[in-house]
Structures are given as structure tokens and as C-alpha cells.
Amino acid sequence: MNLFDLSEKVAVVIGATGVLGGAIARGLAAHGAAVAVLGRSQERGRQRIREIEDAGGRAVFVSTDATDPNSLRVAHETICQELGAADVLVNAAGGNQDMVTVTDERCVEQILPDDWRSCFDLNLVGGALLPCQEFGPAMIERGRGSIVNIASIAAHIPLSRVVAYSSAKAALVSLTQFLSREWATQGVRVNSITPGFFPAEQNRRLLYEEDGTPTLRAQQILSHTPMDRFGAPEELVGAAVFLASDSASGFVTGTDVRVDGGFLSTTI
């Protein structure tokens, strides 16, 4: 038995137009899953489809706003028509936002309530809650399914500056544990993955100077990471495939898999 064979699965990856979500989408497809690529960017969505199909996989792109319940409902209907019922849901949408980042010019008490709500809408409501509400009941009805929420090391320790993002991701981990308990006897597993620091579009300016050298913050991150390097997006694939596979992780629910190079294990 191949523990990691997903050839009978339909996997929905929300945020697959991003770097990390894209790597997970390609990885699930490489293990046999038919993949629904969901995101806002049609250009990046079509690119992701080409990457998967060029590697011999099967995929469709559905333009989706994960913060809009109607958009998710339409996407769900489209996926069922084109690929079939969803067996796996990966919630990889999210990210920090400039207007909720503490800076030398903006302290935490100056962050506007609407900006807090926007960050939580992106990282918690659209980042996990609404997709789970849309796809979860169908999985429950079929008696099986695996949901994987992408968390952050900021969910476990409040990183400096990213106060709203840290709070939203902490809530996402809590929601993951709550749903895992609620849906466990109905055949639906709910887990999370905590990536460490992976260079991507949204944090590249934080980690690298214009000449490509690491910033001071990047140096601080690396000094706190026992493996002394950043992660590569493909290094998230193993955890995602493991959690997606009923054969490999059928008794795993409510857990958080850390892929962080040891960051969260380091104190002084």
C-alpha cells in the first residue's frame, strides 16, 4: 500500500496562486490528486494550471475571493461539476498587511479597528472559517475529508511588529483544534501546518535588501533558526501530503505540524 497515494482524491487549495499554496498544489497533484486551484489572480492561476499539467497532473483554476461566501459557494459548485466532490481542503490564503504592522511611526494603539478587521478577515475568516463552513458540511455528509489550515510561527509566539497577523493566526490554530473536535466522529480531520520563514512575495522586502543581502531582521531570524537557513516552498509538500492522505494520517486530527527549521524549539 502506498501511504501517500492521492490518485482518488480531489484537493482544493485556496491561495494556490501564492508561493506556498502553489507549491502545495503542485505537490498534491504530483501524488495523484486532481487539484482545484483557487485564488484571485487569473494570471497566476493559469500559470499554476500549466505547471501542474506540464508535470502530468490534472487541475482547474477557479477565480475565488475566500472572504466572500457567495464566491466560495460558486467555486464549490464549479469544482463539483469539473472534478467531483472535494476530499481535501487546504486553506493557504492570508498574509501580513502594512496597515497593521507596528513601525517606528505607528504603535499598536494607533492601528485602526477597520484595519484589524481587514487582517482578521484575510487570515482567519477568509483564511479558514468561511472555506470550512462551505466545504466542511459536504465532507461531513460524505463521511470523510481532510482539512489543512496554513498557520504561522506567529501563531505560537507573538513576533514583533506583526501584532494583528500574529493574533489572527493564533485564532486560526484555535479554530483548527475546535473543528477537529467537532467533526472527528463525522469522518473529517482538521489539522494545521506551521511554516517557518519562507521567502515569498509578501516578505521579500523584509528579508532582503535591494542588492540581495539579508536585512538585519533576516539575520536575526537565521540566528534563531537552528538549521541556519530559510525554508524552500517545496519543503511544505511532505507535511501537506501526509495530512491529506487518509492512509498516512487517518488517526491524526487537531494537530499542528511545524516545518520551521527548529525556530520554535529555540529559546536562548
N, C-alpha and C positions, 0 to 999 in steps of 0.2 A: 504494500500500500504506500502510495506517495502522500506523505503527510501534507504536502504543500501544493497539491493539485487543485487548481481553482477552475478547471475546464467546464464545470457545470454551473458556475456562478455568474451572476450579473452584479457588477460592482458599480456603485455610484460614487464619484469623487467630486465633491463640491470644493471649489478652489483649485481644481486641476489645471487651471490656466496659470497658476503661480509656479514658482520654482520647486518648492517642496511637494505640493499637491501633484504637480506634473510628474515628478519622479515616482511618487507612489502609484499614480495612474499607469505609468509605463510598466512598473514592477508587477502590478496585479495582472495586467494584460500579458506580460511575459510568462506568468504562471497559469495562463489559460482563461482568465476571466474575460467576459465581454464587458467593456468599460464604458460607462456614460460619463463624459467629461462635462462638468458644469462650471460655469463662470460667466463673467460679464464680457470679457474681451473676445469678440468673434475671431479676430486675427490670431490671438494666441490659442484659442480653442481649436481652430482649423490646423494650426501648426502641431498641436498635441495629437490630433487625429492622424495626421500624416506620419508622425513619429511612431505611433502605435501600429498603424497599418504597414508601414515600411518594414517593421520588425515581425510582421506576420500575424499581428493581433487584430481584434475586432473592436471597434469603438464608434461612438456617435457623440457629437457635440450638441449641447442644448444651452443656449444663452439663458442665464438664470441670475436673478437677484435673490440671494439667500435671505435677505431681510424682508422680503415681500412674500407673504403666504400664498397669494394668488400665483405669483411667478413659480413658486415651488410646486404648487398643485398642477399647473400646466406642464412643468418639466416632468413630474412624476407620470402623468398620463402619456406623455411622449415616449418616455423610457419604456413603459409597459408595452406600448404599441411596437416599438422598434427592436427592443432587446428582450423584453419579458419582465417579470417581477424582480424587484431588487432583492438580492440576498445579502449584500454588503453595502454599508453606507460609511463613507469616510468624510468627515467634516474638517476640511483643511482651509476654509476661508478665515480670514482675520488678519490682524497686524496692528502695530502701534500707529498712532496718528500724531502729527506735530502739535496740534492744538491742545493735546492732553499730556504733553511731555513737559516735565519740570526743567526749566533752564535758568540761567543766571538772571534772565529778565522776567521769568514767570514762576512764581512759587505755587505750591499746591492749592492754597486758598484762593488763588486767582483763576483757577480753571473753572470755566463756566458750566453750569448744570447741563445745558444742552449739549456741550461737548462731551461731558461724562456719558450722557445718554447715547450719543453717537458711537462712542467707543464700545459701550456695552452692547449696543445693537449689532455692531460688526462682529465682535468677538464672542459674545455669549448668545444673544437672541438669534441672530442670523448664523453665528458660528457653530451653533449646536441645537438650541432649543427648537426653533421652527422646523429645521430639517428632521429632527427626531419626531416631532409631532406629525409631520407629513408622512414620513416613510415608516415610522415605528408601528402604527396600527396595522398596516398591511403585512408587516413581518409577523406581528402577533397573530393575525388571522391565519397565516400560513403555518405558524408554529415554529418558525426558525428565522434566524437572521443574526448578523454581526454588525454592530455599530462601533466605529473607531473615531474618537474625537481627538484632534490635534491640540495638545495643551502647550505648555511652555515652562521652562525652568522658573520663569517669573511667577508661575502659579504656586510654587513651593517656597520660594524666598523672594521677598519684595525687592526687586532690583532698583537701584537708584534711578531717578528721573521718570521711569515709565510707570507711574503710580496707577493710572486708570487701566492700562493694559494688564498690569500685574493683578489688579483686583478682578478684572473680567475673566482672566484665565483661571484664577483661583476658584471663581464661581463655576467655571466650566468643569473643572475637576470634581467639584462637589455635585454638580448636576449629573455627571457621568456615574458617580457612585450611587446617587439616588435612583436613577433609571435602572441601573444594573440590579438593584434590589427589587424594584417594582416589576420588572419584566423577566426575571430569572426563571420563574416557573412556567413562563409562556414561550420559552424557547429562544428568546432574544438576548444575546450577550452584548454588554456595553462596556467598552474599555477606552483607555486613552493612551496616547504616546506623548512623551515629553521630549521634544528635541532640545539639544543644547544649542550652541551658536553655530548656525549655518549661514554663510554669506548668501544673501539674496538681494533682490532689487531694493527692498524697503530698508535694509540696514547697511547697505554697502557704504554709504557716506559716513555712517557711524564707525565703521571698522577700518576703512582705508582712506588715506589721503589721496589727492588727485594724482600723485606720482606713483600710487600703488603701495606705498609703505603703510604698515599698520599704524593706526591712530593710538593715542595714549589709552583710550578705553579698550581698544583691541589688545594692547599689551597687557592691560590689567586682567582681561578675560582669559587670555592664554596663560598667564601666570597662575590663574585659579583653576586651570583645566589640567589634570594630571597627564593627559595624553599630549598636551602642548601643541594642539592644532585645532582648527575649526573642523566641523563635520562636512562631509560631502553629501548632497541630497540623496544619492543612491544608498547611503548607509541607513536610511529610514525604511527602505523597502522590506528588509527581513522582518522587522517588527510588524509592519502592516500586513504582510502575507501570513505571518504566524497568527495574528489576531483574526484575520479574515477566514482562515481555514478551520472548519469545524473539526477536522481530523486532528489538527495540531493543537488547537486550543479550546476544545469543546467544553472543558471544565474551568475555563478562565473567564471571569466576569468581574467588573468593578475594580480592576487593577490598572495601574499606570506603568507603562514600560518606558524607562528612561534611556534615551540614546544621546548622551551628553558628554562622552569622553571623561566621565568621572567628576564633572563640575559640582554636582550636588553632594558628592561624597567628601568634598574638601572643606576644611574649616581653616585651621592655621597651620 
